[in-house]
Amino acid sequence: MRWGGRWTGTPFTIPYRCLIPVTTDGLLVCEKNISVSHIANGATRLQPVVMGIGQAAGMAAALCCELKCQPRDLPVRTLQAALLTDERSPAAIVPLFNLSTNHPEWLNWQIHYLNNPETYPTSGNCPGLLVNPYDYLNLDCFIGIFNRLDQQDYTFTITNPTEFSPKIWQIVTLQSHIDEQLQALPPKGKFTLWGRTNSSGNWLLVEYIDEV
């Protein structure tokens, strides 16, 4: 799927039982050893996924030691709660495009949709969220011409600073509210953007948008 001006993976979940052998006690599998068909393996083998599986397996192992139970007897909700509340690296259980882990409402909405899956929005976006305040003035400022080539496909021709002119950059963002703003902009216009350039990928990572 395209999101934020780029291609990104479609979210999916992996059942905890994929990590548990049928008969062997005291064993959890992870990474490419999980129980999966060769068709699904094309997606589950990718590094962001295997990192998530490894985190879940490690948390499950720690909980089994703490609760003195076999992995197959560990309640899935107990594991989910531990992953959500991990102080160093909380892991999302429910995919929400407009809610990152550093948002103050992230945990509440994760728990809400776990408890009420029927209320999960088909868009994958939480309703009525406030944007976290941030200091965009510490970012680089670019003035130029915005172009929408297609859905979720944007370019920006920088006119100022002149050292970036007349190169055409691909616009991308990791911020959900910026993603929404990009979709609402006119097909072509002059704007001021704050963000960072990535010369290797020819990307302009946008974190704030303003009209000139």
Secondary structure, DSSP 8 states (H G I E B T S, - for coil): -EETTEE--------GGGGS-SS-SS----GGGSS--TTTHHHHTSHHHHHHHHHHHHHHHHHHHHHT--GGGS-HHHHHHHHHT-SSS---SS--TT--TTSTTHHHHHHHHHH-GGG--TTS--SS-------GGGSEEEEEEEEEEETTEEEEEEEESGGGTT-EEEEE-S-HHHHHHHHHS-SEEEEEEEEEEETTTTEEEEEEEEE-
